[in-house]
Amino acid sequence: MILRKARPSEANDIWVILQQAIEQRRKDGSGQWQNGYPNEQVVQDDIAKGHAYVLADKDVIIAYAAIIFEREPAYDHIDGKWLSDGDYVVVHRVATSDAAKGRGVAATLFEMLENLCLEKKVYSIKVDTIHDNFRMMKLLDKLHYTYCGQIFFQNAWCRAYEKVLH
């Protein structure tokens, strides 16, 4: 498996995976991602800005994430405290294809992201998730992310996590 930047020609494949994740959130009883976000334009914007990354198994895209090596304005105001104050990477819109579920794909994506961060000399990963996204909270706990407090993002209070790399 490889983690790489998405190509413009892969926008539709990414959108299919995000639609599967949107449906999974609905089945889980969550209101997250049920209001038209994310959408196809978000995918196009992620690709155009260089934030769109895919995890590919051979030539098949099995997961997607927006990986942003820039400041997230919503993270400037936390009800709590981040572990670090320096440069960080932000991870948004993590989604795994239905065909790859149960194979540890999301964990692999985050582990490969850690290597990418180290290559770029960025030693902090920050991520948020809505309060009822138990799957993501379980994954972040498994990967040793620290709960730092709450931030307001996409019109909702979200749980904020950070992992400092060594």
Rosetta blueprint (number, residue, H / E / L):
1 M L
2 I E
3 L E
4 R E
5 K E
6 A L
7 R L
8 P H
9 S H
10 E H
11 A H
12 N H
13 D H
14 I H
15 W H
16 V H
17 I H
18 L H
19 Q H
20 Q H
21 A H
22 I H
23 E H
24 Q H
25 R H
26 R H
27 K H
28 D L
29 G L
30 S L
31 G L
32 Q L
33 W L
34 Q L
35 N L
36 G L
37 Y L
38 P L
39 N L
40 E H
41 Q H
42 V H
43 V H
44 Q H
45 D H
46 D H
47 I H
48 A H
49 K H
50 G L
51 H L
52 A E
53 Y E
54 V E
55 L E
56 A E
57 D E
58 K L
59 D L
60 V E
61 I E
62 I E
63 A E
64 Y E
65 A E
66 A E
67 I E
68 I E
69 F L
70 E L
71 R L
72 E L
73 P H
74 A H
75 Y H
76 D H
77 H L
78 I E
79 D E
80 G E
81 K L
82 W L
83 L L
84 S L
85 D L
86 G L
87 D L
88 Y L
89 V E
90 V E
91 V E
92 H E
93 R E
94 V E
95 A E
96 T E
97 S L
98 D H
99 A H
100 A H
101 K L
102 G L
103 R L
104 G L
105 V H
106 A H
107 A H
108 T H
109 L H
110 F H
111 E H
112 M H
113 L H
114 E H
115 N H
116 L H
117 C H
118 L H
119 E H
120 K L
121 K L
122 V L
123 Y L
124 S E
125 I E
126 K E
127 V E
128 D E
129 T E
130 I E
131 H L
132 D L
133 N L
134 F H
135 R H
136 M H
137 M H
138 K H
139 L H
140 L H
141 D H
142 K H
143 L L
144 H L
145 Y L
146 T E
147 Y E
148 C E
149 G E
150 Q E
151 I E
152 F E
153 F E
154 Q L
155 N L
156 A E
157 W E
158 C E
159 R E
160 A E
161 Y E
162 E E
163 K E
164 V E
165 L L
166 H L
